[in-house]
């Protein structure tokens, strides 16, 4: 029996996929990257915003074609879309044989066995479950890098977001369990671990009575062969002074702060049910920049939230120009049913949202280019990820300033020898909007 997987959406979803892969392999099922050869096809879906839901449906239908053109006998829909719309999917998509909720990954073999018997079923997610270090897992990222999920669910109730409805309450793994998994990943060759959760700065509050991300980080950096630890999805509310000092003082922790802010107008932040004011955020940003030398800050914003006026949008633009973030992601508001914002008055038109999206991205592109140009002449450690197919002496990789998949690349000239997973010294020659070009510095210090 062979199984094929497609994982959509965020890195948190990818970890769920990797855990299901591990369970299947532990039960003797082979994995294949060719859907035409798979007896079982599993689509781990995303339902965060409308475009993600549309991509999920399209992918399910594409995989359903292999019931005719391939060997597929079981098509399983897992993840967020399955959790949110289970009954509707089973009714409207006769091609789907099973719907598996987000907290039902541990029952993947039950879904496989039942569907191969010809039964169609829904397996609801368990709102309390989270995988641990003993759970089988097959990483699908390159050997030198991995995601490590430190918590599941979310206690924030942002007006635009359906994640708490899909993923359940916030629940942390223990520090000991996380470190056990991290040690195993490092033994398997991982050099960079990227910590993920829906809200990483809230880590440990449920277990230890206080935010404990700094405490976790201090334990992880003790792992001898681990070289980089990166923290993603940090929310401002629990970004403590202790966390700032820990990031600043530990060489293994990437000086990279991923801080989703969503907006900068206080009236709109309140409507979004965000707990921070613009003034509080600016004070936090000031502390981070003052105390973490060379920090790279990434954030995300939503334009077109219901009621957003032109004046409020201008406040956001002014904020972005003032703060000069290294990297910014911009999303147009997606109206999600069962969220508080769904029924708000003054929904913004798609045309206006697109105009604001492009204007804000244009503002940020100039800032990003300037920030990268400021790096010219600096020497950075770069994790090599691949080689240019046409020019063999050019490699590509990432420094501490670039997270996997979401940020740009560092292109390295004069590098004929480095292999994926190597960390080398690179002198920055030129900065562009998203990418950086540099040259390798050899061990003697010359170019």
Buried (B, 14 or more C-beta within 10 A) or exposed (E): BBBBBBBBBBBBBBBBBBBBBBBBBEEEBEBBEEBEBBBBBBBBBBBBBEEBBEBBBEBBBEBBEBBEEBBBBBBBBBBBBBBBBBEEBBEEBEBBBBBBBBBBBBBBBBBBEBBBEEEEBBBBBBBEBBBEBEBBBBBBBBEBBBBBBBBBBBBBEBBBBBBBBBBBEBBBBBBEBBBBBBBEBBEEBBBBBBBBBBBBBBBBBBBBEEBBBBBBBBEBBEBEEBBBBBBBBBBBBBBBEBBBEBBBEBEBBBBBBBBBBBBBBBBBBEBBBBBBBBEBBBEBBEEBBEBBEEBBBBBBBBBBBBBBEEEBBEBBBEBBEEBBBBBBBBBBBBBBEEBBBBEBEEBBEEEBBEBBBEBBBEBBBEBBBEBBBEBBEBEBBBBBBBBBEEEEEBBBBBBBBBBBEBBBBBBBBBBEEBEBBBBBBBBBBEBBBBBBBBBBBEEEEEE
